[in-house]
């Protein structure tokens, strides 16, 4: 019963609460009826909350939903010109349903909607506002069998983005919480009943006509239970400790259809490793014990993969090569041979450096044709040495993994990787999809302006003049021009190590850090890192260092950070693949123009963790004397961060700053800018 919800709050807001987990799902599980009026609706919400809806429906729960159809510009024009709302609305809704049923990514949730309508669980009506404007209300009432009600009003639409990704807030009223709440519940319930009866004011509310009902019935499942099972974004396989989500299983089906060649392009946190381990399991079964070689670019990733393999494939015969493991030399040839087939998965986990070594290469030959290669952070295998070793090995199947597989400023290298690994497999899961699927948390983005001092600005301007002169003389200048490359590196170093950055970063941390926070601060090099550490400690802020050259144990530092929190100051060694799910805030002091780097750095702080509902990304942005963004590279990074953030303020700030910026079109080409980060 609804009254059993002891923790019900009068107000919920994204960032402080999980609207879906803390309010929506608990209310649904304890209700017998749900009335909802909303401007926008998406049946994908049912897929995400399938377990709660299964319980609600099994207990006889029903839904009354009033929502707007998607209106085309022609529909809006017709309404403005006085066309009948009924004809316009019915036509728009039918066109929208046909479109959703015809798309692979929306067909299953739409068939669930059809099943709920066909079985009487959902009574759907369409709201239209004649003339200009749209129906944009957001009211909901949960009711239980004892007629107790919880009503809410706020910004959230009946979509997964509304309840799970966007920045939203709602006010909540319970009928048993006193006369004031009771009066508000009654008022909202009466308003919904007036809408349901046919409209309110100019709003017209229409029942579904026979043509639309027939379309829904034709596409319905036999039962809501089977529709929920087909639509759920949850597990789709029973193998292993972790179950695959639907999109992970789908990408492995795509891989099989391409004869076991291809690239899994999932955003950080979307489960590339688990997907690949399931791929290894299937390969071993399909090929009657075919072996796999997994290669990773770093020792940290090697440790992480070893943990995952042991957890997910405890029965596997696993050989570790590289990252401090040397005993593989006597076992590798055997584990990859046909003689080792014993019905269990066989795999070797190696670093890229070990993989290209002569000893490792000698253990792989054409007499072992059923070999699968799995490459994490596959873009790192595009270097000439690694790529040549891959091409010389007799791999029958390939599975590349990367959130950003393309090699920036290296189209030829990217093409070589595609030729070796195979096509990019469907579905591709970007950052937006990963947030919507609950694999990453939504985030807010904050800009902090800083600038070069007079001496730095003078050096920067002089270098820019020299760079432009060389570029003007030689339009085809490239990396072979070592002098130009040197100038670009020197100019980039001025930007990354600007004197004002550490004091400005300290100001941010002093203003924002709270006890229990877990901040990740990105620096350019160890000199800047140590300056940042010293600045924090001098102000009483709990700072930890994390980099490849540190003398203390990185594992111990990571464990302390996850247990106690604090401020972890790091450089490049955390850019790729390392899980830090407890981290909830990031501060970028220095970054490059390479998209992969700043995308990976943002991904580190968005990973899910218990009691973590959102994250924050703070960015130090260099501006010129006029207040414009100093460089094109920094502008692109800031625009990318702002594009997917929940808060809109940084977008407006950037628009203003870019209006004050120099003409980046007059800068040297993007290819040359890329050299600044090498």
C-alpha positions in Angstrom: 0.0 0.0 0.0 1.1 3.6 -0.7 1.0 4.4 3.0 3.8 1.9 3.6 6.2 4.3 1.8 7.8 5.6 5.0 10.6 7.5 3.1 8.3 9.5 0.8 9.5 13.1 0.5 7.6 16.3 -0.4 10.1 17.2 -3.0 12.5 15.3 -5.4 15.2 16.8 -7.6 17.7 15.2 -9.9 21.2 15.2 -8.3 19.9 14.9 -4.8 17.6 12.0 -5.6 17.0 9.3 -8.2 13.5 10.2 -9.4 13.1 6.8 -10.9 14.4 4.6 -8.1 13.4 6.7 -5.1 9.9 7.8 -6.2 8.5 6.4 -9.4 9.2 2.7 -9.0 8.3 2.5 -5.2 5.0 4.3 -5.9 4.2 2.0 -8.9 4.9 -1.1 -6.9 2.4 -0.1 -4.2 -0.4 1.3 -6.4 -3.3 -0.3 -8.2 -4.0 2.6 -10.6 -1.8 5.3 -12.2 -3.3 8.4 -13.8 -0.9 10.5 -15.8 -1.2 13.7 -18.0 2.0 14.6 -19.7 3.2 16.6 -22.7 5.6 13.8 -23.9 5.6 10.1 -23.5 7.9 7.2 -24.5 7.1 3.5 -24.0 10.9 2.9 -23.5 10.2 3.9 -19.9 8.3 0.6 -19.5 11.3 -1.3 -20.7 13.6 0.3 -18.1 11.0 -0.2 -15.3 9.8 -3.6 -16.6 10.2 -5.4 -13.2 8.1 -2.8 -11.4 5.4 -2.8 -14.2 5.3 -6.6 -14.2 4.4 -6.6 -10.5 1.9 -3.7 -11.0 0.1 -5.4 -13.9 0.1 -8.9 -12.2 -1.7 -7.3 -9.2 -4.4 -5.9 -11.6 -3.0 -2.4 -11.9 -4.4 -0.1 -14.7 -3.1 3.1 -16.2 -4.9 6.1 -17.7 -2.6 8.2 -19.8 -3.2 11.6 -21.5 -0.4 12.7 -23.8 0.3 14.7 -26.9 1.1 13.1 -30.3 4.2 14.2 -32.1 3.0 17.0 -34.4 4.8 17.8 -37.7 5.1 21.4 -38.9 2.3 20.6 -41.3 0.1 19.5 -38.4 0.8 22.6 -36.4 0.1 24.8 -39.4 -3.2 22.9 -40.0 -4.3 23.5 -36.4 -3.3 27.1 -36.5 -5.5 27.5 -39.6 -8.5 26.0 -37.9 -8.4 22.4 -39.0 -10.3 20.0 -36.7 -8.2 18.8 -33.8 -9.6 15.3 -34.0 -8.5 14.6 -37.6 -5.1 16.2 -37.1 -4.5 14.3 -33.9 -5.6 10.9 -35.1 -3.5 11.3 -38.3 -0.4 12.4 -36.3 -0.7 9.6 -33.8 -1.1 6.9 -36.5 1.9 8.2 -38.4 4.0 8.2 -35.2 3.0 4.6 -34.3 3.8 3.4 -37.8 7.2 5.1 -37.7 8.0 3.7 -34.2 7.0 0.2 -35.2 9.2 0.3 -38.2 12.3 1.2 -36.4 14.4 -1.6 -34.9 15.3 0.5 -31.8 11.7 1.5 -31.0 9.7 -1.5 -32.2 9.9 -3.6 -29.0 8.8 -0.8 -26.6 6.0 0.2 -29.0 4.7 -3.4 -29.2 4.7 -3.3 -25.4 2.5 -0.2 -25.6 0.3 -1.9 -28.1 -0.1 -5.0 -25.8 -0.9 -2.8 -22.8 -3.7 -1.1 -24.8 -5.0 -4.3 -26.3 -5.2 -6.1 -22.9 -6.9 -3.1 -21.2 -4.0 -2.4 -18.9 -3.5 1.0 -20.5 -6.2 3.4 -21.6 -4.5 6.0 -23.8 -6.1 9.3 -24.9 -4.6 12.1 -26.9 -4.6 15.8 -25.9 -4.5 18.6 -28.5 -4.6 22.4 -28.2 -6.3 24.0 -31.2 -4.4 26.9 -32.7 -0.9 27.7 -31.5 0.8 25.8 -28.7 0.9 22.3 -27.4 -0.5 20.3 -24.5 2.4 20.4 -22.0 1.0 19.4 -18.6 2.8 17.2 -16.2 0.5 15.8 -13.5 0.3 12.3 -12.0 -1.7 10.4 -9.4 -0.9 7.0 -7.9 -3.8 5.3 -6.1 -3.9 2.1 -4.1 -6.7 -0.4 -3.2 -7.5 1.6 -0.1 -8.1 4.7 -2.1 -5.0 6.4 -0.7 -3.3 8.6 -3.3 0.0 10.2 -4.0 -0.1 13.1 -6.4 2.8 14.9 -8.0 3.4 17.9 -10.3 6.7 19.1 -11.7 8.9 19.2 -14.8 9.2 15.4 -15.6 7.6 14.0 -18.7 6.6 10.3 -18.9 9.8 9.3 -20.6 13.0 7.7 -19.4 14.8 11.0 -20.0 12.3 12.7 -17.9 12.6 10.3 -15.0 16.2 9.1 -15.4 18.4 11.4 -17.4 17.3 15.1 -17.5 17.6 17.5 -14.6 14.0 17.5 -13.2 12.1 18.2 -10.0 8.7 17.3 -8.7 6.5 18.3 -5.8 4.7 15.4 -4.0 1.5 15.3 -2.0 0.1 12.3 0.0 -3.6 12.1 0.9 -2.9 10.9 4.4 -0.3 13.7 5.3 -2.8 16.3 6.6 -5.5 18.6 5.2 -3.2 20.7 3.1 -1.8 17.7 1.2 -5.2 16.1 1.0 -6.7 19.3 -0.6 -3.9 19.4 -3.2 -4.3 15.7 -4.0 -8.1 16.2 -4.5 -7.5 19.3 -6.7 -5.0 17.5 -9.0 -7.2 14.4 -9.2 -10.3 16.5 -10.1 -8.2 18.3 -12.8 -7.2 15.0 -14.3 -10.8 13.8 -14.3 -11.9 16.9 -16.2 -9.2 16.4 -18.7 -10.1 12.7 -19.1 -13.8 13.6 -19.6 -13.0 15.5 -22.7 -10.7 18.4 -22.0 -10.1 21.5 -20.0 -10.4 25.0 -21.4 -9.3 24.9 -25.1 -7.6 21.4 -24.6 -9.4 18.6 -26.5 -8.9 15.0 -25.2 -9.7 12.3 -27.7 -10.1 8.5 -27.3 -8.3 6.3 -29.8 -10.3 5.6 -33.0 -10.9 2.1 -34.5 -8.1 2.4 -37.0 -5.5 3.1 -34.4 -6.8 0.5 -32.0 -6.7 -2.1 -34.8 -3.1 -1.1 -35.6 -2.1 -1.6 -32.0 -3.9 -4.9 -31.7 -2.2 -6.2 -34.8 1.2 -5.5 -33.3 0.4 -6.7 -29.7 1.9 -9.7 -28.0 -0.3 -12.4 -26.5 0.2 -11.1 -23.0 1.8 -8.2 -21.2 4.2 -10.6 -19.5 5.6 -11.8 -22.8 5.8 -8.2 -24.1 7.7 -7.1 -21.0 10.1 -10.0 -21.4 10.7 -9.1 -25.1 11.2 -5.4 -24.2 13.2 -5.5 -21.0 16.6 -3.9 -21.1 17.7 -6.3 -18.5 19.4 -9.6 -18.8 19.0 -11.7 -21.9 21.4 -14.6 -21.1 21.8 -16.8 -18.1 25.5 -17.5 -18.6 28.2 -15.9 -16.4 28.1 -14.0 -13.1 26.7 -10.9 -14.8 23.9 -11.0 -17.3 24.0 -9.3 -20.6 21.7 -6.4 -21.4 19.8 -6.5 -24.6 22.1 -4.2 -26.5 25.1 -6.2 -25.4 23.5 -9.5 -26.7 22.5 -7.7 -29.9 26.1 -6.6 -30.7 27.3 -10.2 -30.2 24.6 -11.4 -32.6 25.9 -8.7 -35.1 29.4 -10.0 -34.6 28.3 -13.6 -35.4 26.5 -12.4 -38.6 29.8 -10.8 -39.8 31.6 -14.1 -39.4 33.1 -13.0 -36.1 34.8 -9.8 -37.2 34.0 -6.4 -36.0 34.3 -3.5 -33.5 32.2 -2.9 -30.4 31.8 0.8 -30.1 30.3 1.4 -26.6 30.7 4.4 -24.5 32.7 4.1 -21.3 30.7 2.2 -18.7 28.4 0.5 -21.2 30.0 -2.9 -20.6 32.5 -3.6 -23.4 34.6 -6.0 -21.2 31.6 -8.1 -20.1 30.3 -8.2 -23.7 33.8 -9.4 -24.9 34.1 -12.1 -22.2 30.7 -13.5 -23.3 32.0 -13.3 -26.9 35.0 -15.4 -25.8 32.7 -17.9 -24.1 30.5 -18.3 -27.3 33.6 -18.5 -29.5 34.9 -21.3 -27.4 31.6 -23.2 -27.6 31.0 -22.5 -31.3 34.5 -23.5 -32.4 34.7 -26.6 -30.1 37.3 -25.0 -27.9 38.8 -22.3 -30.0 41.3 -20.2 -28.0 41.4 -16.4 -27.6 44.1 -13.9 -27.2 43.2 -10.7 -25.4 45.5 -7.7 -25.6 45.4 -4.4 -23.6 47.6 -1.3 -23.7 48.5 -1.0 -20.0 49.4 -2.9 -16.9 46.4 -1.3 -15.0 44.0 -2.5 -17.7 45.7 -5.9 -17.6 44.9 -6.2 -13.8 41.3 -5.1 -14.4 40.8 -7.6 -17.2 42.3 -10.4 -15.1 39.8 -9.7 -12.3 36.9 -9.7 -14.7 37.9 -12.9 -16.5 38.3 -14.7 -13.2 34.9 -13.5 -12.0 33.0 -14.2 -15.2 34.9 -17.2 -16.6 36.2 -19.0 -13.5 36.4 -22.3 -15.4 38.7 -20.9 -18.1 42.3 -21.9 -18.6 43.9 -18.4 -18.3 47.5 -17.4 -19.1 48.7 -14.0 -18.1 51.5 -12.4 -20.2 53.2 -9.1 -19.5 52.5 -6.6 -16.8 55.0 -8.4 -14.5 54.0 -11.9 -15.5 56.8 -13.9 -17.2 55.8 -17.6 -16.6 53.8 -17.6 -19.8 56.8 -18.4 -22.0 56.7 -22.1 -21.1 52.9 -22.4 -21.3 51.7 -20.2 -24.2 52.5 -22.6 -27.1 50.6 -25.4 -25.3 47.5 -23.4 -24.3 47.0 -22.3 -27.9 47.5 -25.7 -29.3 44.8 -28.3 -30.2 46.3 -30.6 -27.6 44.9 -28.3 -24.8 41.3 -28.6 -25.9 39.4 -29.9 -22.8 36.0 -28.3 -23.3 36.8 -25.2 -21.2 37.5 -21.7 -22.6 41.2 -21.1 -23.2 42.6 -17.6 -23.3 45.8 -15.5 -23.0 45.7 -12.0 -21.6 48.7 -9.9 -22.7 49.8 -6.3 -22.9 50.4 -4.8 -26.4 54.1 -4.6 -25.6 54.3 -8.3 -24.8 52.2 -9.3 -27.8 54.6 -7.8 -30.3 57.6 -9.4 -28.7 59.4 -12.1 -30.7 58.9 -14.8 -28.0 55.1 -14.2 -28.1 54.9 -14.1 -31.9 56.8 -17.3 -32.2 54.1 -19.1 -30.2 51.4 -18.2 -32.7 51.5 -19.9 -36.1 49.2 -20.9 -38.8 48.7 -24.4 -37.4 46.3 -23.0 -34.9 43.6 -21.5 -37.1 40.7 -21.2 -34.5 42.2 -18.2 -32.8 40.1 -15.2 -31.7 41.8 -11.8 -31.0 40.1 -9.4 -28.6 41.8 -5.9 -28.4 40.7 -3.5 -25.8 41.3 0.2 -26.6 41.8 -1.0 -30.2 43.0 2.4 -31.4 46.2 1.8 -29.5 46.9 -1.2 -31.8 47.1 1.1 -34.8 50.8 1.8 -34.3 53.0 0.3 -37.0 54.6 -2.3 -34.8 51.4 -3.6 -33.2 49.4 -3.5 -36.4 52.1 -5.5 -38.3 52.2 -8.1 -35.6 48.4 -8.4 -35.8 48.4 -8.8 -39.5 51.1 -11.5 -39.4 49.2 -13.6 -36.9 46.7 -16.2 -38.1 43.6 -14.9 -36.3 40.4 -16.4 -37.6 38.2 -14.0 -35.7 38.6 -10.4 -34.3 36.7 -8.4 -31.8 37.9 -4.8 -31.2 36.7 -2.7 -28.3 36.7 1.1 -27.9 34.5 4.0 -27.0 36.4 6.1 -29.6 38.0 3.7 -32.1 39.0 6.3 -34.7 42.6 7.5 -34.6 42.3 11.3 -34.6 44.5 13.0 -37.2 45.3 9.6 -38.7 42.7 8.6 -41.3 45.0 6.0 -42.8 45.6 4.3 -39.5 41.9 4.3 -38.8 41.2 2.7 -42.1 43.8 0.0 -41.5 42.1 -0.9 -38.2 38.7 -1.2 -39.9 40.3 -3.4 -42.6 41.8 -5.7 -39.9 39.0 -5.8 -37.3 36.0 -5.5 -39.5 33.0 -3.2 -39.5 31.6 -1.2 -36.5 28.9 -3.5 -35.1 25.3 -2.5 -34.3 24.1 -1.2 -32.0 26.6 1.6 -31.3 26.1 2.9 -27.7 27.1 6.6 -27.3 27.2 8.6 -24.2 23.6 9.7 -24.5 22.4 6.1 -24.9 24.6 4.9 -22.0 23.1 7.5 -19.7 19.5 6.6 -20.8 20.2 2.9 -20.2 21.5 3.7 -16.7 25.0 2.6 -17.5 26.3 6.1 -16.8 24.9 8.8 -14.5 23.8 12.2 -15.9 26.1 15.1 -15.3 26.3 18.9 -14.8 29.0 20.9 -16.5 30.7 24.0 -15.0 33.1 26.4 -16.8 35.8 28.3 -14.9 37.6 31.0 -16.8 41.3 31.7 -16.5 43.9 33.4 -18.7 47.6 33.6 -19.5 49.7 36.2 -17.8 51.4 38.9 -19.8 54.6 37.0 -20.3 52.8 33.8 -21.3 50.6 35.7 -23.7 53.6 37.3 -25.3 55.3 33.9 -25.8 52.0 32.4 -27.1 51.5 35.3 -29.6 55.1 35.0 -30.9 54.8 31.3 -31.5 51.5 31.7 -33.2 53.0 34.2 -35.6 55.9 31.8 -36.5 53.4 28.9 -36.9 51.3 30.9 -39.3 54.3 31.9 -41.3 55.4 28.3 -41.8 51.8 27.3 -42.6 51.5 30.1 -45.2 54.7 29.1 -46.9 53.9 25.4 -47.0 50.2 24.6 -47.2 51.1 20.8 -47.1 53.2 21.1 -43.9 52.7 18.0 -41.8 54.4 16.0 -39.1 57.6 15.6 -41.2 58.2 19.3 -40.5 60.0 18.7 -37.1 60.5 22.5 -36.6 56.8 23.2 -37.0 55.9 20.3 -34.7 58.3 21.6 -32.1 56.7 25.1 -32.2 53.2 23.6 -31.8 54.3 21.5 -28.8 55.9 24.6 -27.2 52.7 26.6 -27.7 50.5 23.8 -26.3 52.7 23.6 -23.3 52.1 27.3 -22.5 48.4 26.6 -22.5 48.4 23.5 -20.4 50.8 24.8 -17.8 49.5 28.4 -17.5 50.5 29.8 -14.1 47.0 30.8 -13.2 45.5 27.3 -13.5 46.6 25.8 -10.2 45.5 28.8 -8.1 42.2 28.9 -10.0 41.7 25.2 -9.5 42.4 25.5 -5.8 39.7 28.2 -5.7 37.2 25.8 -7.2 38.1 23.0 -4.8 37.9 25.2 -1.8 34.5 26.4 -2.8 33.1 23.1 -3.9 34.7 20.3 -2.0 32.7 18.7 0.8 33.5 15.9 3.2 32.9 12.6 1.5 33.3 13.9 -2.0 35.5 12.0 -4.5 37.2 14.4 -6.9 39.4 13.5 -9.8 41.7 16.3 -10.9 43.5 16.0 -14.3 46.9 17.7 -14.7 49.3 18.0 -17.6 52.5 16.6 -16.0 54.1 15.7 -12.7 55.3 19.2 -12.1 51.8 20.6 -12.3 50.5 17.6 -10.3 52.9 18.2 -7.4 52.1 21.9 -7.4 48.4 21.1 -7.2 49.0 18.5 -4.4 51.0 21.0 -2.4 48.4 23.8 -2.9 45.6 21.4 -1.7 47.5 20.2 1.4 48.5 23.7 2.4 44.8 24.5 2.6 43.8 21.4 4.5 42.3 19.6 1.5 42.8 15.8 1.4 44.8 15.3 -1.8 46.2 12.1 -3.2 48.6 11.7 -6.2 48.1 9.0 -8.9 50.5 8.6 -11.8 52.8 6.0 -13.4 56.0 7.3 -11.8 54.8 7.4 -8.2 56.8 5.3 -5.7 53.9 4.3 -3.5 51.3 1.7 -4.5 48.7 2.9 -7.0 46.4 0.1 -5.8 46.6 1.4 -2.2 45.9 4.9 -3.3 42.9 3.8 -5.3 41.6 1.7 -2.4 42.0 4.7 0.0 40.2 7.0 -2.4 37.2 4.7 -2.8 37.0 4.1 0.9 37.5 7.6 2.3 37.1 9.9 -0.6 39.2 13.0 -1.2 40.9 14.6 -4.2 42.9 12.4 -6.5 45.2 14.4 -8.7 46.2 12.4 -11.8 47.8 12.6 -15.2 47.3 10.4 -18.3 47.5 7.0 -16.6 43.7 7.2 -15.8 42.6 8.2 -19.3 41.8 4.7 -20.7 39.5 2.1 -19.3 40.3 2.2 -15.6 37.2 1.9 -13.4 36.7 4.5 -10.7 33.0 4.3 -10.1 33.0 6.0 -6.8 34.3 9.2 -8.3 31.5 11.8 -8.6 33.3 15.1 -9.5 36.1 15.9 -12.0 38.2 19.0 -12.6 40.1 19.3 -15.8 43.1 21.6 -15.4 44.8 20.6 -18.5 43.6 18.6 -21.5 44.5 18.1 -25.1 42.6 18.7 -28.3 42.5 15.0 -28.9 38.8 14.1 -28.6 39.5 10.6 -27.3 41.4 12.0 -24.3 38.7 14.3 -23.1 35.9 11.9 -23.8 37.6 9.2 -21.7 38.3 11.7 -18.9 34.6 12.6 -18.8 33.7 9.0 -18.8 35.8 8.2 -15.7 33.5 10.3 -13.5 30.1 9.1 -15.0 30.4 5.5 -14.0 27.6 4.2 -11.8 28.0 3.5 -8.1 25.7 2.9 -5.2 24.0 6.1 -4.0 25.4 8.0 -6.9 22.7 9.7 -9.0 24.7 12.3 -10.9 28.2 13.7 -11.4 29.8 17.1 -12.0 32.5 18.1 -14.5 34.4 21.3 -13.9 36.6 22.6 -16.7 39.3 25.3 -16.7 38.9 27.2 -19.9 41.5 29.7 -21.1 40.1 33.0 -22.4 41.7 35.9 -24.1 41.6 39.6 -23.0 38.3 40.1 -24.8 36.7 37.2 -22.9 36.6 34.9 -25.8 37.8 31.2 -25.9 41.5 31.3 -26.6 41.9 28.3 -28.8 39.8 26.3 -31.2 40.7 23.0 -29.4 39.4 24.3 -26.1 36.2 25.6 -27.7 35.5 22.1 -29.2 36.1 20.4 -25.9 33.8 22.8 -24.0 31.1 22.5 -26.6 31.2 18.7 -26.4 31.0 18.7 -22.6 28.1 21.2 -22.7 26.2 19.4 -25.4 25.2 16.4 -23.2 25.2 18.1 -19.8 21.9 18.4 -17.9 22.3 22.1 -17.1 22.0 24.6 -20.0 23.9 27.5 -18.5 27.3 26.5 -19.9 25.8 26.4 -23.4 24.7 30.0 -23.2 28.0 31.0 -21.6 29.9 29.4 -24.5 27.7 31.0 -27.1 28.6 34.4 -25.6 32.3 33.5 -25.3 32.5 32.2 -28.9 30.9 35.4 -30.1 33.9 37.2 -28.5 36.5 34.8 -29.8 39.0 35.2 -32.6 38.2 33.6 -36.0 39.4 30.1 -35.5 39.0 29.6 -39.2 42.1 31.6 -39.6 44.1 29.2 -37.4 46.3 26.5 -38.7 44.4 23.3 -39.8 43.0 20.8 -37.4 45.6 18.3 -38.4 48.4 20.6 -37.3 46.7 21.4 -34.1 46.7 17.7 -33.3 50.5 17.7 -33.1 50.3 19.9 -30.0 49.4 16.9 -28.0 51.9 14.3 -29.2 
